[in-house]
């Protein structure tokens, strides 16, 4: 069962990591329960596939099991696992990109600046399920930057480091993703409106 990450002290994190490193299965299960929920949500948004996300989540925890003895407490266990999950997602996405020609996210976008008055999406006006489905439809080239910036709260300079791109490219990709997302969501809203109107009309017949 997946759970949400719960706050823990550096000492508790270090103790849990040491127990995991000693082969304590109960400790590793505790680690999994505490962090798998948030990691799965991150991964499925990054790769847009529940099946792939399941596989990558297992890979993340297998890697964590092998490397837990390297954990020194410089960050929280949650942060350590989070970075590991992001790296697994990026490795997966790079592997896919190497198999196909990039079209919509070419290097010519690098100089594109973020608009001065960029308007964030209004989550309260959007059905959460529609939003998740729309994120899954974003192109692979701009989805990671969008998820990291608008969903996970990373700054552009942090995203640039994570993705190996410039800050300008990060801003460009986030802006592009927002524009595409608005188009997808506007289409979904129109479809829902048509369905509601059709249902109302059918009810009057």
C-alpha positions as CSV (number, residue, x, y, z in Angstrom):
1,X,0.0,0.0,0.0
2,X,1.3,3.4,-1.0
3,X,1.3,6.3,1.5
4,X,2.1,9.9,1.5
5,X,5.5,11.1,2.7
6,X,5.6,12.0,6.4
7,X,8.0,14.4,8.1
8,X,10.9,12.8,9.9
9,X,14.0,14.0,11.7
10,X,17.5,13.7,10.3
11,X,18.4,11.3,13.1
12,X,15.3,9.1,12.4
13,X,16.1,9.2,8.6
14,X,19.7,8.1,9.3
15,X,18.6,5.3,11.7
16,X,16.0,4.0,9.1
17,X,18.7,4.1,6.4
18,X,21.1,2.2,8.6
19,X,18.5,-0.5,9.3
20,X,17.7,-0.8,5.6
21,X,21.4,-1.2,4.9
22,X,21.6,-4.0,7.5
23,X,18.9,-5.9,5.6
24,X,16.0,-5.1,7.9
25,X,13.0,-5.8,5.8
26,X,10.6,-4.1,8.2
27,X,12.6,-0.9,7.9
28,X,12.6,-1.1,4.1
29,X,8.8,-1.7,4.1
30,X,8.4,1.4,6.3
31,X,10.5,3.4,3.8
32,X,8.3,2.2,1.0
33,X,5.1,3.0,2.7
34,X,6.3,6.4,3.7
35,X,7.4,7.6,0.3
36,X,6.0,5.4,-2.5
37,X,2.8,7.4,-2.9
38,X,4.4,10.7,-3.6
39,X,7.1,9.1,-5.8
40,X,4.5,7.3,-7.9
41,X,2.5,10.5,-8.5
42,X,5.7,12.2,-9.6
43,X,6.7,9.4,-11.9
44,X,3.3,8.9,-13.6
45,X,3.2,12.6,-14.3
46,X,6.7,12.6,-15.8
47,X,6.3,9.6,-18.0
48,X,2.5,9.7,-18.7
49,X,2.0,6.0,-18.3
50,X,0.7,4.2,-15.2
51,X,2.3,0.9,-16.3
52,X,5.7,2.5,-16.9
53,X,5.4,4.4,-13.6
54,X,4.9,1.1,-11.7
55,X,8.0,-0.3,-13.3
56,X,10.1,2.8,-12.6
57,X,8.9,3.0,-9.0
58,X,10.1,-0.6,-8.5
59,X,13.5,0.4,-10.1
60,X,13.8,3.4,-7.8
61,X,13.3,1.3,-4.7
62,X,15.6,-1.4,-6.0
63,X,18.3,1.2,-6.6
64,X,17.6,2.7,-3.1
65,X,18.0,-0.8,-1.6
66,X,21.4,-1.2,-3.2
67,X,22.6,2.3,-2.4
68,X,21.1,3.0,1.0
69,X,24.5,2.5,2.6
70,X,25.6,5.6,0.7
71,X,23.0,7.7,2.5
72,X,24.8,10.1,4.8
73,X,21.9,12.3,6.0
74,X,23.0,15.4,4.0
75,X,19.4,15.7,2.9
76,X,16.2,13.9,4.1
77,X,15.5,10.4,2.9
78,X,12.5,11.8,1.1
79,X,14.7,14.2,-0.9
80,X,17.3,11.5,-1.6
81,X,14.6,9.2,-3.0
82,X,12.9,12.1,-4.9
83,X,16.1,12.9,-6.7
84,X,16.6,9.2,-7.5
85,X,13.1,9.1,-8.9
86,X,13.6,12.2,-11.1
87,X,16.9,10.7,-12.4
88,X,15.2,7.4,-13.3
89,X,12.4,9.3,-15.1
90,X,14.9,11.4,-17.1
91,X,16.9,8.3,-18.0
92,X,13.7,6.7,-19.3
93,X,12.7,9.8,-21.2
94,X,16.1,10.3,-22.8
95,X,16.0,6.6,-23.8
96,X,12.7,7.2,-25.6
97,X,13.9,10.5,-27.2
98,X,17.0,8.8,-28.6
99,X,14.7,6.4,-30.5
100,X,12.7,9.2,-32.2
101,X,13.5,12.5,-34.0
102,X,12.6,15.5,-32.0
103,X,10.1,17.7,-33.8
104,X,8.1,20.0,-31.5
105,X,10.9,20.6,-29.0
106,X,14.0,21.4,-31.1
107,X,16.9,23.5,-30.1
108,X,15.5,26.5,-32.0
109,X,13.2,27.1,-29.0
110,X,16.2,27.8,-26.7
111,X,16.1,31.5,-27.1
112,X,12.4,31.8,-26.5
113,X,11.7,33.9,-23.3
114,X,9.0,33.4,-20.8
115,X,6.2,36.0,-21.2
116,X,6.4,38.8,-18.7
117,X,2.7,38.2,-17.7
118,X,2.5,34.4,-17.7
119,X,-0.8,33.4,-16.2
120,X,-0.8,30.2,-14.1
121,X,-3.5,27.6,-14.6
122,X,-6.4,28.1,-12.2
123,X,-6.7,24.7,-10.5
124,X,-10.0,25.5,-8.8
125,X,-11.8,25.9,-12.2
126,X,-10.4,22.6,-13.6
127,X,-11.5,19.1,-12.9
128,X,-8.5,17.3,-11.3
129,X,-9.0,14.2,-13.4
130,X,-9.1,16.3,-16.6
131,X,-5.9,18.1,-15.4
132,X,-4.1,14.8,-14.9
133,X,-5.2,13.5,-18.3
134,X,-4.1,16.7,-19.9
135,X,-0.7,16.6,-18.3
136,X,-0.4,13.0,-19.7
137,X,-1.0,14.4,-23.2
138,X,1.8,17.0,-23.1
139,X,4.7,16.3,-25.4
140,X,7.6,14.4,-23.7
141,X,10.0,17.3,-24.4
142,X,8.1,19.9,-22.4
143,X,6.3,17.7,-19.8
144,X,9.2,17.1,-17.4
145,X,10.0,20.9,-17.1
146,X,6.3,21.6,-16.6
147,X,5.8,19.0,-13.9
148,X,9.0,20.0,-12.1
149,X,8.1,23.7,-12.2
150,X,4.3,24.1,-12.0
151,X,3.5,20.9,-10.1
152,X,6.6,20.2,-8.0
153,X,7.7,23.8,-7.4
154,X,11.3,23.7,-8.7
155,X,12.9,27.0,-9.8
156,X,14.1,27.3,-13.4
157,X,17.8,27.2,-12.5
158,X,17.1,24.0,-10.6
159,X,15.3,22.5,-13.5
160,X,18.1,23.5,-15.8
161,X,20.6,21.6,-13.6
162,X,18.3,18.5,-13.4
163,X,17.5,18.3,-17.1
164,X,20.9,19.5,-18.4
165,X,19.3,22.4,-20.3
166,X,19.6,26.2,-20.0
167,X,17.2,28.3,-17.9
168,X,15.9,29.8,-21.1
169,X,15.0,26.4,-22.4
170,X,13.3,25.5,-19.1
171,X,11.2,28.7,-19.3
172,X,10.4,28.0,-23.0
173,X,9.3,24.4,-22.3
174,X,7.1,25.4,-19.3
175,X,5.5,28.2,-21.3
176,X,4.9,25.8,-24.2
177,X,3.4,23.2,-21.9
178,X,1.1,25.8,-20.4
179,X,-0.2,26.8,-23.8
180,X,-0.7,23.3,-24.9
181,X,-2.4,22.4,-21.6
182,X,-4.8,25.3,-21.9
183,X,-5.8,24.1,-25.4
184,X,-6.3,20.6,-24.1
185,X,-8.4,21.7,-21.1
186,X,-10.5,24.1,-23.2
187,X,-11.3,21.2,-25.5
188,X,-12.2,19.0,-22.5
189,X,-14.4,21.8,-21.1
190,X,-16.2,22.2,-24.4
191,X,-16.7,18.5,-24.7
192,X,-18.2,18.3,-21.2
193,X,-20.5,21.2,-22.1
194,X,-21.8,19.4,-25.2
195,X,-22.3,16.2,-23.2
196,X,-24.3,18.1,-20.5
197,X,-26.4,19.8,-23.1
198,X,-27.1,16.5,-24.9
199,X,-28.0,14.9,-21.6
200,X,-30.4,17.7,-20.7
201,X,-32.0,17.6,-24.1
202,X,-32.4,13.8,-23.9
203,X,-34.1,14.3,-20.5
204,X,-36.7,16.6,-22.0
205,X,-37.7,14.1,-24.7
